[in-house]
Amino acid sequence: MMSSDPTVIDQAVAKQAADALEQLNEHTIRTVHWHFSDETGSPFWLEKKRELNFDPLTEVKSFADLKKFPLFEDEWLRGGPIRRWVPKGHAEKPVYVFETGGTTGIPKSRMVIEDHWKDYELFSETLPEKYFPIGSNWLMLGPSGPRRLRLAVEHLAQHRKGICFCIDLDPRWVVKLIKKGWMEHLEEYKKHCIDQAVTVLTSGHDVKCVFATPKLLESLGEALEEKGTSIPEVGITGIFSGGTEFTPQWTRFCVEELLGGSPEESGVYMTPTYGNTLMGLACSKPISAADGYKISYYAPQPRAATEVVQFDDYNQVVGYGETGRVKLYTLTDEFFVPGFMERDEGEREAPFNLYPWDGVSGVRPFHELASSTTVGVY
């Protein structure tokens, strides 16, 4: 059993963590060789290699050596040509482009080939079949348009032999409404989105699984209540959710009020996730009332990794249980991010048997940026 003291790690878990680190080190070396070799690398990283004061092909021998790279700047993702990010080793494959941000000015774009499929197929393995039955249909209650999330959730549904129903939701319009102070319009737009979801759920499509953000899930529950029904009563048994509003307080409200109790009581299971266009998806440690609804996220190592680092030294991790800024690494053969400072902070969590590497809990907007962060309808 693991100790309740976050600084003490069970011996068996420590052995798993050592094995996971060895796997991460080997994966890092392979990934760096792929992105910086003339035969397989992308034009962006092959050009960037000339600016570095070290040789990635000979001097990156472990995950820790990624600190030799400068921090990844997401501004590099604004504008084109998008093909400069496509590795030569994947030159003949069809390419997706997904956008993030872009309320004003040029949005940030990430090229993807199959990463979103792989990420969600790995995530699929974590979903309990009792609540996310194979063959059941899904509702995607989130952003549409050039977003990774919509296609990824649709692939998740199809991978699990189901069909995915989607709504129209333009997050850029939502942010504009907030910035203009048009709160009445914002409420109408949110209602417009929820109406689409309610229509799907009450039209006999046998939807059992849902992706929704906390705000939209709450609004969906309220809208169904107004119609004299509820999330469990319309047949939903599994909810995969993600968004910055995930707090223990909101999770308690959602489980106890919105869903009608624990999965054993209500028949509805909810799993929080943390993710973005750069990294993909981090799963959460199973949540429970006994643990105060604490939410701890663990990246999908070795394809991605997170660290919680000191506010004044981004190369130094904080101690277990201590607060720092979230640092992200993406290590796939499609995309390479050797250290990106997220706009979030949280507490460093210890490895455990299911995910034997560091995690992060209490994720919230980085305090130095929090006042300038606009959180929209989703």
DOROGU-593274 format. One record per residue (C-alpha): x, y, z; residue number from 1. Coordinates in nm, 3 decimals. Each point is the difference from the previous one (the first is absolute). Layout:
<atoms>
<atom u="X" v="Y" w="Z" pos="NUM"/>
...
</atoms>
This chain:
<atoms>
<atom u="0.000" v="0.000" w="0.000" pos="1"/>
<atom u="0.114" v="0.354" w="-0.066" pos="2"/>
<atom u="0.064" v="0.227" w="0.295" pos="3"/>
<atom u="-0.229" v="0.297" w="0.050" pos="4"/>
<atom u="0.315" v="0.212" w="0.030" pos="5"/>
<atom u="0.055" v="0.134" w="-0.356" pos="6"/>
<atom u="0.379" v="-0.002" w="0.049" pos="7"/>
<atom u="0.010" v="-0.375" w="0.070" pos="8"/>
<atom u="-0.032" v="-0.238" w="-0.296" pos="9"/>
<atom u="-0.072" v="-0.369" w="0.043" pos="10"/>
<atom u="0.292" v="-0.226" w="-0.101" pos="11"/>
<atom u="-0.198" v="-0.181" w="-0.269" pos="12"/>
<atom u="-0.112" v="0.333" w="-0.149" pos="13"/>
<atom u="0.358" v="0.131" w="0.021" pos="14"/>
<atom u="0.114" v="-0.299" w="-0.209" pos="15"/>
<atom u="-0.279" v="0.067" w="-0.253" pos="16"/>
<atom u="0.102" v="0.368" w="-0.008" pos="17"/>
<atom u="0.364" v="-0.091" w="-0.067" pos="18"/>
<atom u="-0.108" v="-0.227" w="-0.287" pos="19"/>
<atom u="-0.228" v="0.276" w="-0.139" pos="20"/>
<atom u="0.288" v="0.250" w="0.012" pos="21"/>
<atom u="0.225" v="-0.242" w="-0.188" pos="22"/>
<atom u="-0.272" v="-0.037" w="-0.264" pos="23"/>
<atom u="-0.039" v="0.380" w="-0.017" pos="24"/>
<atom u="0.377" v="0.043" w="-0.045" pos="25"/>
<atom u="0.010" v="-0.250" w="-0.287" pos="26"/>
<atom u="-0.310" v="0.153" w="-0.161" pos="27"/>
<atom u="0.152" v="0.351" w="0.029" pos="28"/>
<atom u="0.319" v="-0.107" w="-0.181" pos="29"/>
<atom u="-0.199" v="-0.165" w="-0.283" pos="30"/>
<atom u="-0.229" v="0.304" w="-0.032" pos="31"/>
<atom u="0.288" v="0.250" w="-0.011" pos="32"/>
<atom u="0.184" v="-0.210" w="-0.261" pos="33"/>
<atom u="-0.314" v="-0.011" w="-0.215" pos="34"/>
<atom u="-0.063" v="0.377" w="0.011" pos="35"/>
<atom u="0.365" v="0.104" w="-0.049" pos="36"/>
<atom u="0.114" v="-0.251" w="-0.262" pos="37"/>
<atom u="0.022" v="0.138" w="-0.354" pos="38"/>
<atom u="-0.198" v="-0.296" w="-0.138" pos="39"/>
<atom u="-0.298" v="0.016" w="0.238" pos="40"/>
<atom u="-0.006" v="0.338" w="0.176" pos="41"/>
<atom u="-0.232" v="0.293" w="-0.068" pos="42"/>
<atom u="0.126" v="0.312" w="-0.179" pos="43"/>
<atom u="-0.071" v="0.203" w="0.317" pos="44"/>
<atom u="0.220" v="-0.207" w="0.233" pos="45"/>
<atom u="0.273" v="-0.060" w="-0.260" pos="46"/>
<atom u="0.027" v="0.378" w="-0.043" pos="47"/>
<atom u="-0.019" v="0.059" w="0.377" pos="48"/>
<atom u="0.287" v="-0.251" w="0.051" pos="49"/>
<atom u="0.239" v="0.252" w="-0.160" pos="50"/>
<atom u="-0.082" v="0.252" w="0.275" pos="51"/>
<atom u="0.069" v="-0.239" w="0.289" pos="52"/>
<atom u="0.330" v="0.003" w="0.188" pos="53"/>
<atom u="0.000" v="-0.380" w="0.025" pos="54"/>
<atom u="-0.065" v="-0.299" w="-0.226" pos="55"/>
<atom u="-0.331" v="-0.169" w="0.089" pos="56"/>
<atom u="0.103" v="-0.318" w="-0.183" pos="57"/>
<atom u="0.301" v="-0.062" w="0.225" pos="58"/>
<atom u="-0.067" v="0.200" w="0.315" pos="59"/>
<atom u="-0.356" v="-0.100" w="0.094" pos="60"/>
<atom u="0.043" v="-0.325" w="0.190" pos="61"/>
<atom u="-0.297" v="0.020" w="0.238" pos="62"/>
<atom u="-0.326" v="0.183" w="0.068" pos="63"/>
<atom u="0.188" v="0.237" w="0.234" pos="64"/>
<atom u="0.215" v="0.112" w="-0.295" pos="65"/>
<atom u="-0.304" v="0.165" w="-0.158" pos="66"/>
<atom u="0.076" v="0.291" w="0.234" pos="67"/>
<atom u="0.286" v="0.086" w="-0.236" pos="68"/>
<atom u="-0.260" v="0.126" w="-0.248" pos="69"/>
<atom u="-0.147" v="0.349" w="0.032" pos="70"/>
<atom u="-0.363" v="0.006" w="0.113" pos="71"/>
<atom u="-0.250" v="-0.067" w="-0.277" pos="72"/>
<atom u="-0.183" v="0.318" w="-0.101" pos="73"/>
<atom u="-0.360" v="-0.049" w="-0.112" pos="74"/>
<atom u="0.034" v="0.321" w="-0.203" pos="75"/>
<atom u="0.201" v="-0.215" w="-0.244" pos="76"/>
<atom u="-0.331" v="-0.165" w="-0.087" pos="77"/>
<atom u="-0.161" v="0.319" w="-0.131" pos="78"/>
<atom u="-0.009" v="0.019" w="-0.378" pos="79"/>
<atom u="0.149" v="-0.226" w="-0.263" pos="80"/>
<atom u="0.106" v="-0.181" w="-0.189" pos="81"/>
<atom u="-0.151" v="-0.281" w="0.205" pos="82"/>
<atom u="0.206" v="-0.260" w="-0.192" pos="83"/>
<atom u="0.321" v="0.118" w="0.169" pos="84"/>
<atom u="-0.122" v="-0.202" w="0.301" pos="85"/>
<atom u="-0.058" v="-0.323" w="-0.197" pos="86"/>
<atom u="0.287" v="-0.247" w="0.054" pos="87"/>
<atom u="0.160" v="-0.121" w="-0.326" pos="88"/>
<atom u="-0.059" v="-0.352" w="0.127" pos="89"/>
<atom u="-0.374" v="0.063" w="-0.031" pos="90"/>
<atom u="0.010" v="0.209" w="-0.319" pos="91"/>
<atom u="-0.238" v="-0.225" w="-0.197" pos="92"/>
<atom u="-0.270" v="-0.025" w="0.268" pos="93"/>
<atom u="-0.322" v="0.208" w="0.013" pos="94"/>
<atom u="0.026" v="0.286" w="0.250" pos="95"/>
<atom u="-0.257" v="0.164" w="0.226" pos="96"/>
<atom u="0.038" v="0.353" w="0.132" pos="97"/>
<atom u="-0.153" v="0.092" w="0.336" pos="98"/>
<atom u="-0.022" v="0.350" w="0.140" pos="99"/>
<atom u="0.009" v="0.136" w="0.352" pos="100"/>
<atom u="-0.063" v="0.356" w="0.113" pos="101"/>
<atom u="-0.044" v="0.250" w="-0.280" pos="102"/>
<atom u="-0.280" v="0.217" w="0.144" pos="103"/>
<atom u="0.192" v="0.291" w="-0.150" pos="104"/>
<atom u="0.288" v="-0.011" w="-0.244" pos="105"/>
<atom u="0.154" v="-0.315" w="-0.146" pos="106"/>
<atom u="-0.092" v="-0.322" w="0.185" pos="107"/>
<atom u="0.261" v="-0.252" w="0.108" pos="108"/>
<atom u="-0.003" v="-0.311" w="-0.220" pos="109"/>
<atom u="0.127" v="-0.350" w="0.067" pos="110"/>
<atom u="0.037" v="-0.263" w="-0.270" pos="111"/>
<atom u="-0.115" v="-0.350" w="0.089" pos="112"/>
<atom u="0.002" v="-0.326" w="-0.193" pos="113"/>
<atom u="-0.118" v="-0.272" w="0.238" pos="114"/>
<atom u="0.099" v="0.129" w="0.346" pos="115"/>
<atom u="-0.358" v="0.085" w="0.095" pos="116"/>
<atom u="-0.109" v="-0.354" w="-0.088" pos="117"/>
<atom u="0.281" v="-0.160" w="0.199" pos="118"/>
<atom u="-0.053" v="0.224" w="0.303" pos="119"/>
<atom u="-0.369" v="-0.081" w="0.021" pos="120"/>
<atom u="0.048" v="-0.370" w="-0.066" pos="121"/>
<atom u="0.234" v="-0.007" w="0.302" pos="122"/>
<atom u="-0.256" v="0.199" w="0.200" pos="123"/>
<atom u="-0.270" v="-0.246" w="-0.107" pos="124"/>
<atom u="0.183" v="-0.275" w="0.190" pos="125"/>
<atom u="-0.056" v="0.191" w="0.327" pos="126"/>
<atom u="-0.380" v="0.022" w="-0.036" pos="127"/>
<atom u="-0.200" v="-0.255" w="0.204" pos="128"/>
<atom u="-0.216" v="-0.199" w="-0.242" pos="129"/>
<atom u="-0.284" v="-0.023" w="0.252" pos="130"/>
<atom u="-0.065" v="0.374" w="-0.040" pos="131"/>
<atom u="0.146" v="0.053" w="-0.351" pos="132"/>
<atom u="-0.143" v="-0.308" w="-0.177" pos="133"/>
<atom u="0.166" v="-0.112" w="-0.324" pos="134"/>
<atom u="-0.236" v="0.080" w="-0.288" pos="135"/>
<atom u="-0.182" v="0.282" w="0.179" pos="136"/>
<atom u="-0.054" v="0.336" w="-0.167" pos="137"/>
<atom u="0.162" v="0.325" w="0.114" pos="138"/>
<atom u="-0.087" v="0.370" w="0.018" pos="139"/>
<atom u="0.283" v="0.250" w="-0.054" pos="140"/>
<atom u="-0.108" v="0.306" w="0.202" pos="141"/>
<atom u="0.296" v="0.223" w="-0.074" pos="142"/>
<atom u="0.163" v="0.220" w="-0.265" pos="143"/>
<atom u="-0.043" v="-0.062" w="-0.371" pos="144"/>
<atom u="0.199" v="0.142" w="-0.290" pos="145"/>
<atom u="0.379" v="-0.039" w="-0.040" pos="146"/>
<atom u="0.044" v="-0.159" w="0.344" pos="147"/>
<atom u="0.181" v="-0.321" w="0.082" pos="148"/>
<atom u="-0.250" v="-0.086" w="0.273" pos="149"/>
<atom u="-0.302" v="-0.054" w="-0.223" pos="150"/>
<atom u="0.173" v="-0.241" w="-0.239" pos="151"/>
<atom u="0.174" v="-0.173" w="0.291" pos="152"/>
<atom u="-0.325" v="-0.068" w="0.189" pos="153"/>
<atom u="-0.164" v="-0.117" w="-0.323" pos="154"/>
<atom u="0.291" v="-0.241" w="-0.053" pos="155"/>
<atom u="-0.032" v="-0.118" w="0.360" pos="156"/>
<atom u="-0.366" v="-0.084" w="-0.060" pos="157"/>
<atom u="0.079" v="-0.181" w="-0.326" pos="158"/>
<atom u="0.296" v="-0.184" w="0.157" pos="159"/>
<atom u="-0.245" v="-0.128" w="0.261" pos="160"/>
<atom u="-0.239" v="-0.108" w="-0.281" pos="161"/>
<atom u="-0.246" v="0.285" w="0.061" pos="162"/>
<atom u="-0.129" v="0.302" w="-0.192" pos="163"/>
<atom u="0.070" v="0.357" w="0.111" pos="164"/>
<atom u="-0.258" v="0.280" w="-0.011" pos="165"/>
<atom u="0.140" v="0.355" w="-0.001" pos="166"/>
<atom u="-0.127" v="0.355" w="0.049" pos="167"/>
<atom u="0.103" v="0.333" w="-0.155" pos="168"/>
<atom u="0.201" v="0.211" w="0.248" pos="169"/>
<atom u="0.236" v="0.283" w="-0.103" pos="170"/>
<atom u="0.224" v="0.081" w="0.300" pos="171"/>
<atom u="0.146" v="0.308" w="-0.170" pos="172"/>
<atom u="-0.343" v="0.160" w="-0.016" pos="173"/>
<atom u="-0.051" v="-0.082" w="0.367" pos="174"/>
<atom u="0.322" v="0.179" w="0.100" pos="175"/>
<atom u="-0.098" v="0.302" w="-0.212" pos="176"/>
<atom u="-0.338" v="0.017" w="0.177" pos="177"/>
<atom u="0.173" v="-0.005" w="0.339" pos="178"/>
<atom u="0.251" v="0.269" w="-0.101" pos="179"/>
<atom u="-0.280" v="0.221" w="-0.132" pos="180"/>
<atom u="-0.198" v="-0.053" w="0.319" pos="181"/>
<atom u="-0.299" v="-0.134" w="-0.193" pos="182"/>
<atom u="-0.105" v="-0.237" w="0.278" pos="183"/>
<atom u="-0.359" v="-0.030" w="-0.120" pos="184"/>
<atom u="0.129" v="-0.118" w="-0.339" pos="185"/>
<atom u="0.240" v="-0.237" w="0.177" pos="186"/>
<atom u="-0.285" v="-0.161" w="0.193" pos="187"/>
<atom u="-0.205" v="-0.037" w="-0.319" pos="188"/>
<atom u="0.293" v="-0.158" w="-0.181" pos="189"/>
<atom u="0.056" v="-0.242" w="0.287" pos="190"/>
<atom u="-0.371" v="-0.087" w="-0.011" pos="191"/>
<atom u="0.029" v="-0.049" w="-0.378" pos="192"/>
<atom u="0.281" v="-0.254" w="0.058" pos="193"/>
<atom u="-0.180" v="-0.181" w="0.281" pos="194"/>
<atom u="-0.324" v="-0.015" w="-0.202" pos="195"/>
<atom u="0.188" v="-0.193" w="-0.269" pos="196"/>
<atom u="0.125" v="-0.248" w="0.261" pos="197"/>
<atom u="-0.343" v="-0.047" w="0.160" pos="198"/>
<atom u="-0.148" v="-0.065" w="-0.345" pos="199"/>
<atom u="0.253" v="-0.275" w="-0.066" pos="200"/>
<atom u="-0.053" v="-0.159" w="0.343" pos="201"/>
<atom u="-0.380" v="0.000" w="-0.029" pos="202"/>
<atom u="-0.028" v="-0.123" w="-0.360" pos="203"/>
<atom u="0.041" v="-0.372" w="0.056" pos="204"/>
<atom u="0.368" v="-0.026" w="-0.104" pos="205"/>
<atom u="0.094" v="-0.219" w="0.298" pos="206"/>
<atom u="0.292" v="0.221" w="0.109" pos="207"/>
<atom u="0.167" v="-0.140" w="0.311" pos="208"/>
<atom u="0.334" v="0.189" w="0.004" pos="209"/>
<atom u="0.074" v="0.372" w="-0.003" pos="210"/>
<atom u="0.295" v="0.231" w="-0.028" pos="211"/>
<atom u="-0.077" v="0.334" w="0.165" pos="212"/>
<atom u="0.185" v="0.279" w="0.176" pos="213"/>
<atom u="-0.102" v="0.082" w="0.360" pos="214"/>
<atom u="-0.199" v="0.312" w="-0.099" pos="215"/>
<atom u="-0.186" v="-0.173" w="-0.281" pos="216"/>
<atom u="-0.065" v="-0.312" w="0.206" pos="217"/>
<atom u="-0.154" v="0.212" w="0.274" pos="218"/>
<atom u="-0.213" v="0.189" w="-0.253" pos="219"/>
<atom u="-0.109" v="-0.329" w="-0.156" pos="220"/>
<atom u="-0.109" v="-0.131" w="0.340" pos="221"/>
<atom u="-0.202" v="0.317" w="0.066" pos="222"/>
<atom u="-0.165" v="-0.011" w="-0.344" pos="223"/>
<atom u="-0.100" v="-0.364" w="0.044" pos="224"/>
<atom u="-0.135" v="0.077" w="0.347" pos="225"/>
<atom u="-0.221" v="0.273" w="-0.151" pos="226"/>
<atom u="-0.143" v="-0.269" w="-0.228" pos="227"/>
<atom u="-0.076" v="-0.221" w="0.299" pos="228"/>
<atom u="0.286" v="-0.243" w="-0.056" pos="229"/>
<atom u="0.371" v="-0.035" w="0.086" pos="230"/>
<atom u="0.336" v="-0.120" w="-0.132" pos="231"/>
<atom u="-0.048" v="-0.356" w="0.139" pos="232"/>
<atom u="-0.364" v="-0.014" w="-0.114" pos="233"/>
<atom u="0.083" v="0.073" w="-0.366" pos="234"/>
<atom u="0.231" v="-0.303" w="0.004" pos="235"/>
<atom u="0.346" v="0.151" w="0.051" pos="236"/>
<atom u="0.232" v="-0.235" w="0.189" pos="237"/>
<atom u="0.349" v="0.130" w="-0.086" pos="238"/>
<atom u="0.131" v="0.358" w="-0.008" pos="239"/>
<atom u="0.349" v="0.098" w="-0.111" pos="240"/>
<atom u="0.057" v="0.362" w="0.092" pos="241"/>
<atom u="0.275" v="0.256" w="-0.020" pos="242"/>
<atom u="0.051" v="0.369" w="0.061" pos="243"/>
<atom u="0.163" v="0.250" w="0.232" pos="244"/>
<atom u="-0.301" v="0.016" w="0.236" pos="245"/>
<atom u="0.070" v="-0.345" w="0.141" pos="246"/>
<atom u="0.033" v="0.059" w="0.373" pos="247"/>
<atom u="-0.076" v="-0.235" w="0.290" pos="248"/>
<atom u="-0.297" v="0.226" w="0.089" pos="249"/>
<atom u="-0.148" v="-0.018" w="-0.350" pos="250"/>
<atom u="0.064" v="-0.373" w="-0.022" pos="251"/>
<atom u="-0.180" v="-0.058" w="0.331" pos="252"/>
<atom u="-0.296" v="0.207" w="-0.127" pos="253"/>
<atom u="-0.002" v="-0.190" w="-0.329" pos="254"/>
<atom u="0.015" v="-0.348" w="0.152" pos="255"/>
<atom u="-0.238" v="0.062" w="0.292" pos="256"/>
<atom u="-0.250" v="0.245" w="-0.154" pos="257"/>
<atom u="0.017" v="-0.022" w="-0.379" pos="258"/>
<atom u="0.058" v="-0.372" w="-0.040" pos="259"/>
<atom u="-0.178" v="-0.123" w="0.313" pos="260"/>
<atom u="0.290" v="-0.153" w="0.194" pos="261"/>
<atom u="0.295" v="-0.230" w="-0.052" pos="262"/>
<atom u="0.002" v="-0.233" w="-0.302" pos="263"/>
<atom u="-0.123" v="-0.282" w="0.224" pos="264"/>
<atom u="-0.299" v="0.213" w="0.106" pos="265"/>
<atom u="-0.083" v="0.190" w="-0.321" pos="266"/>
<atom u="0.124" v="-0.236" w="-0.271" pos="267"/>
<atom u="0.198" v="0.292" w="-0.151" pos="268"/>
<atom u="0.382" v="0.009" w="-0.004" pos="269"/>
<atom u="0.194" v="0.320" w="-0.068" pos="270"/>
<atom u="0.371" v="0.023" w="-0.073" pos="271"/>
<atom u="0.178" v="0.339" w="-0.007" pos="272"/>
<atom u="0.280" v="0.059" w="-0.252" pos="273"/>
<atom u="0.258" v="0.271" w="-0.065" pos="274"/>
<atom u="0.124" v="0.065" w="-0.349" pos="275"/>
<atom u="0.069" v="0.235" w="-0.286" pos="276"/>
<atom u="0.088" v="0.009" w="-0.368" pos="277"/>
<atom u="0.375" v="-0.028" w="0.071" pos="278"/>
<atom u="0.001" v="-0.295" w="0.239" pos="279"/>
<atom u="-0.312" v="-0.202" w="-0.050" pos="280"/>
<atom u="-0.168" v="-0.144" w="0.306" pos="281"/>
<atom u="0.100" v="-0.057" w="0.364" pos="282"/>
<atom u="-0.216" v="-0.241" w="0.200" pos="283"/>
<atom u="-0.104" v="0.052" w="0.359" pos="284"/>
<atom u="0.049" v="-0.223" w="0.299" pos="285"/>
<atom u="-0.346" v="-0.145" w="0.082" pos="286"/>
<atom u="-0.197" v="0.259" w="0.201" pos="287"/>
<atom u="-0.187" v="-0.081" w="0.320" pos="288"/>
<atom u="-0.175" v="0.167" w="0.292" pos="289"/>
<atom u="0.249" v="-0.176" w="0.232" pos="290"/>
<atom u="0.281" v="0.196" w="-0.166" pos="291"/>
<atom u="-0.191" v="0.331" w="0.022" pos="292"/>
<atom u="-0.065" v="-0.010" w="-0.377" pos="293"/>
<atom u="0.364" v="0.093" w="-0.056" pos="294"/>
<atom u="0.095" v="-0.004" w="-0.369" pos="295"/>
<atom u="0.351" v="-0.113" w="-0.098" pos="296"/>
<atom u="0.102" v="-0.019" w="-0.366" pos="297"/>
<atom u="0.264" v="-0.225" w="-0.154" pos="298"/>
<atom u="0.138" v="0.057" w="-0.352" pos="299"/>
<atom u="0.005" v="-0.289" w="-0.252" pos="300"/>
<atom u="0.369" v="-0.085" w="0.042" pos="301"/>
<atom u="0.215" v="-0.050" w="-0.197" pos="302"/>
<atom u="-0.192" v="0.180" w="-0.279" pos="303"/>
<atom u="-0.028" v="0.308" w="0.221" pos="304"/>
<atom u="0.123" v="0.100" w="0.345" pos="305"/>
<atom u="-0.070" v="0.274" w="0.249" pos="306"/>
<atom u="0.206" v="0.150" w="0.279" pos="307"/>
<atom u="-0.095" v="0.245" w="0.275" pos="308"/>
<atom u="0.288" v="0.248" w="0.014" pos="309"/>
<atom u="0.106" v="0.292" w="0.217" pos="310"/>
<atom u="-0.144" v="0.340" w="-0.091" pos="311"/>
<atom u="0.348" v="0.154" w="-0.012" pos="312"/>
<atom u="0.188" v="-0.293" w="-0.158" pos="313"/>
<atom u="-0.181" v="-0.194" w="-0.273" pos="314"/>
<atom u="0.272" v="-0.269" w="-0.004" pos="315"/>
<atom u="-0.052" v="-0.095" w="0.366" pos="316"/>
<atom u="-0.295" v="-0.215" w="0.109" pos="317"/>
<atom u="-0.169" v="0.075" w="0.332" pos="318"/>
<atom u="-0.035" v="-0.256" w="0.280" pos="319"/>
<atom u="-0.300" v="-0.234" w="0.021" pos="320"/>
<atom u="-0.304" v="0.188" w="0.123" pos="321"/>
<atom u="0.159" v="0.337" w="-0.080" pos="322"/>
<atom u="-0.137" v="0.260" w="-0.242" pos="323"/>
<atom u="0.158" v="0.094" w="-0.332" pos="324"/>
<atom u="-0.068" v="0.071" w="-0.365" pos="325"/>
<atom u="-0.088" v="-0.281" w="-0.239" pos="326"/>
<atom u="0.266" v="-0.081" w="-0.261" pos="327"/>
<atom u="-0.096" v="-0.217" w="-0.296" pos="328"/>
<atom u="0.199" v="-0.225" w="-0.233" pos="329"/>
<atom u="-0.139" v="-0.165" w="-0.316" pos="330"/>
<atom u="0.202" v="-0.290" w="-0.137" pos="331"/>
<atom u="-0.165" v="-0.165" w="-0.300" pos="332"/>
<atom u="0.134" v="-0.071" w="-0.347" pos="333"/>
<atom u="-0.239" v="0.268" w="-0.129" pos="334"/>
<atom u="0.067" v="0.283" w="0.241" pos="335"/>
<atom u="0.286" v="0.097" w="0.233" pos="336"/>
<atom u="-0.032" v="0.245" w="0.291" pos="337"/>
<atom u="0.312" v="0.002" w="0.220" pos="338"/>
<atom u="-0.151" v="0.200" w="0.286" pos="339"/>
<atom u="-0.293" v="0.240" w="-0.023" pos="340"/>
<atom u="-0.121" v="0.213" w="0.290" pos="341"/>
<atom u="-0.373" v="-0.052" w="0.038" pos="342"/>
<atom u="-0.233" v="0.279" w="0.112" pos="343"/>
<atom u="-0.082" v="-0.213" w="0.304" pos="344"/>
<atom u="0.138" v="-0.069" w="0.343" pos="345"/>
<atom u="-0.065" v="-0.278" w="0.251" pos="346"/>
<atom u="0.152" v="-0.239" w="0.251" pos="347"/>
<atom u="0.248" v="-0.279" w="-0.080" pos="348"/>
<atom u="-0.148" v="-0.344" w="0.060" pos="349"/>
<atom u="0.189" v="-0.324" w="0.066" pos="350"/>
<atom u="-0.006" v="-0.301" w="-0.232" pos="351"/>
<atom u="-0.248" v="-0.279" w="0.078" pos="352"/>
<atom u="-0.054" v="-0.352" w="-0.129" pos="353"/>
<atom u="-0.224" v="0.091" w="-0.296" pos="354"/>
<atom u="0.218" v="0.291" w="-0.117" pos="355"/>
<atom u="0.351" v="-0.049" w="0.145" pos="356"/>
<atom u="0.130" v="0.348" w="-0.077" pos="357"/>
<atom u="-0.057" v="0.353" w="0.131" pos="358"/>
<atom u="-0.342" v="0.161" w="-0.028" pos="359"/>
<atom u="-0.155" v="0.340" w="0.074" pos="360"/>
<atom u="-0.304" v="0.090" w="0.210" pos="361"/>
<atom u="-0.198" v="0.315" w="0.071" pos="362"/>
<atom u="0.052" v="0.129" w="-0.356" pos="363"/>
<atom u="-0.100" v="0.366" w="-0.030" pos="364"/>
<atom u="0.107" v="0.304" w="-0.207" pos="365"/>
<atom u="0.360" v="0.108" w="0.070" pos="366"/>
<atom u="-0.034" v="0.283" w="0.253" pos="367"/>
<atom u="0.208" v="0.248" w="-0.202" pos="368"/>
<atom u="-0.229" v="-0.049" w="-0.302" pos="369"/>
<atom u="-0.331" v="-0.080" w="0.171" pos="370"/>
<atom u="-0.150" v="0.349" w="-0.034" pos="371"/>
<atom u="0.061" v="0.002" w="-0.377" pos="372"/>
<atom u="-0.138" v="-0.351" w="-0.061" pos="373"/>
<atom u="-0.344" v="-0.006" w="-0.161" pos="374"/>
<atom u="-0.198" v="-0.316" w="0.068" pos="375"/>
<atom u="-0.298" v="-0.027" w="-0.233" pos="376"/>
<atom u="-0.315" v="-0.206" w="-0.014" pos="377"/>
<atom u="0.202" v="-0.319" w="-0.017" pos="378"/>
</atoms>
